[in-house]
Amino acid sequence: MYPSWRREPGGAAGIDDRVSRLVESLGEAESIVTELQAELRARHAAVDRLRAEEEQSRQLAALRAEEAKAVKGVIDAAITSAHASLQQSMLKEQSELRARLKLLQKDLEQAQRKSRKEQMLFFLAGALLSIPIGLLVNAFS
């Protein structure tokens, strides 16, 4: 018995299943990218809010220079930390997606090569069988 992802040898259904799974995986990757973009926008909004808070602290600096300087340091550290973690997570997710897409492309290329080989075998089998059959037909006619 063959695994569930593979049909009988020589069957085109195995390739079709693999290609279907590949298309589904690419769709899933696209939805993940969309989710990442939404999260990036949300994080950018958070950074914008932090920058607005920073502007408020600058206004307070005119009234209380030393207190505002301390608040600004805290806010700057928070912004820097948020920005760094955002960049790290995005770079990690991008590299994971690239690796996954490379694997999917490799699977697709393998499926295409296998399909080409099968088509060539069918062609050769047809050619090799048709010649003797043609000779037999001519001999008995």
Phi and psi in degrees as a GROMACS rama.xvg file:
@    title "Ramachandran Plot"
@    xaxis  label "Phi"
@    yaxis  label "Psi"
@TYPE xy
-93.6454  154.394  TYR-2
-59.0584  161.143  PRO-3
-63.2679  -23.6821  SER-4
-86.6647  -2.49465  TRP-5
-129.554  138.305  ARG-6
-96.6854  -171.117  ARG-7
-58.9763  149.793  GLU-8
-57.3563  142.11  PRO-9
83.4388  -8.94406  GLY-10
-80.771  138.894  GLY-11
-76.0902  -16.311  ALA-12
-65.3746  -32.2732  ALA-13
-62.4697  -42.3919  GLY-14
-67.9016  -43.1732  ILE-15
-60.1122  -41.2535  ASP-16
-63.4926  -43.118  ASP-17
-66.0046  -41.7584  ARG-18
-65.023  -39.7622  VAL-19
-62.0123  -43.4212  SER-20
-65.2002  -36.4314  ARG-21
-63.5518  -44.4282  LEU-22
-62.6985  -41.4288  VAL-23
-62.6685  -41.47  GLU-24
-64.2372  -39.6211  SER-25
-65.2706  -38.2071  LEU-26
-63.292  -40.6497  GLY-27
-64.3521  -41.7127  GLU-28
-61.4198  -39.2698  ALA-29
-63.9486  -41.3153  GLU-30
-67.5923  -34.5117  SER-31
-65.6747  -42.172  ILE-32
-61.5001  -40.6644  VAL-33
-62.7906  -43.0501  THR-34
-62.1839  -41.7885  GLU-35
-63.6111  -38.3877  LEU-36
-64.8186  -40.2567  GLN-37
-64.1131  -41.9384  ALA-38
-66.5364  -37.8301  GLU-39
-61.8178  -43.2795  LEU-40
-62.2674  -40.8487  ARG-41
-63.881  -41.9426  ALA-42
-68.6233  -36.4647  ARG-43
-64.7733  -37.062  HIS-44
-63.2895  -39.5542  ALA-45
-63.9637  -41.1056  ALA-46
-64.2017  -39.9877  VAL-47
-62.5707  -40.8869  ASP-48
-62.7318  -40.9913  ARG-49
-63.9138  -36.2554  LEU-50
-68.563  -36.082  ARG-51
-64.2554  -40.7393  ALA-52
-63.4636  -37.3739  GLU-53
-61.8988  -40.3737  GLU-54
-62.9277  -39.6164  GLU-55
-61.4462  -41.9562  GLN-56
-65.6796  -30.3559  SER-57
-67.42  -36.2024  ARG-58
-66.6974  -37.6504  GLN-59
-67.5183  -26.128  LEU-60
-60.8492  -32.5101  ALA-61
-62.7202  -34.4185  ALA-62
-85.4364  -43.731  LEU-63
-131.995  86.9821  ARG-64
-58.8699  -46.9831  ALA-65
-70.1613  -42.7375  GLU-66
-64.3273  -43.0949  GLU-67
-63.7833  -36.2999  ALA-68
-64.2112  -41.0401  LYS-69
-66.8081  -43.7148  ALA-70
-62.7948  -42.2233  VAL-71
-61.0686  -41.3682  LYS-72
-60.5655  -42.4  GLY-73
-64.9426  -45.6685  VAL-74
-65.6749  -43.0418  ILE-75
-59.7087  -42.6969  ASP-76
-63.2961  -40.4889  ALA-77
-64.8545  -42.7112  ALA-78
-64.8799  -45.464  ILE-79
-61.4401  -44.9786  THR-80
-62.8216  -45.5205  SER-81
-63.3265  -42.5461  ALA-82
-64.4273  -44.1305  HIS-83
-64.1597  -44.4908  ALA-84
-67.0407  -36.5351  SER-85
-63.0465  -45.4035  LEU-86
-63.4418  -43.6258  GLN-87
-62.7145  -45.4872  GLN-88
-66.7093  -38.3182  SER-89
-66.9164  -42.2298  MET-90
-64.0824  -40.4402  LEU-91
-64.354  -46.4254  LYS-92
-65.9533  -38.0237  GLU-93
-63.4953  -44.0855  GLN-94
-65.9386  -37.7731  SER-95
-63.9598  -42.2215  GLU-96
-66.0892  -40.5244  LEU-97
-62.0352  -43.6304  ARG-98
-62.7788  -42.1348  ALA-99
-65.6658  -41.0642  ARG-100
-65.5496  -37.0421  LEU-101
-62.6478  -42.3412  LYS-102
-62.7951  -41.8758  LEU-103
-65.3335  -40.074  LEU-104
-64.4786  -40.1617  GLN-105
-62.9801  -44.1009  LYS-106
-60.859  -41.915  ASP-107
-64.1115  -43.0247  LEU-108
-63.106  -39.9362  GLU-109
-64.329  -41.9909  GLN-110
-63.4189  -38.9049  ALA-111
-66.4614  -43.1545  GLN-112
-62.2215  -42.9486  ARG-113
-63.1299  -41.6708  LYS-114
-63.0709  -42.5568  SER-115
-62.211  -42.2971  ARG-116
-61.7219  -44.7635  LYS-117
-62.4369  -41.973  GLU-118
-63.564  -39.9333  GLN-119
-66.0289  -41.1443  MET-120
-62.6545  -43.3569  LEU-121
-62.7685  -40.523  PHE-122
-63.7272  -48.2767  PHE-123
-63.9116  -40.9604  LEU-124
-61.8223  -42.9725  ALA-125
-63.4219  -42.9891  GLY-126
-66.2402  -43.2953  ALA-127
-68.1892  -32.6416  LEU-128
-81.2487  -32.5174  LEU-129
-71.769  -30.8801  SER-130
-66.1321  -52.7051  ILE-131
-63.2261  -37.3799  PRO-132
-64.7227  -41.1134  ILE-133
-61.9659  -42.309  GLY-134
-64.3531  -40.795  LEU-135
-63.519  -43.2172  LEU-136
-61.9033  -43.5647  VAL-137
-66.2118  -36.4611  ASN-138
-68.4366  -34.9585  ALA-139
-91.2459  -5.48228  PHE-140
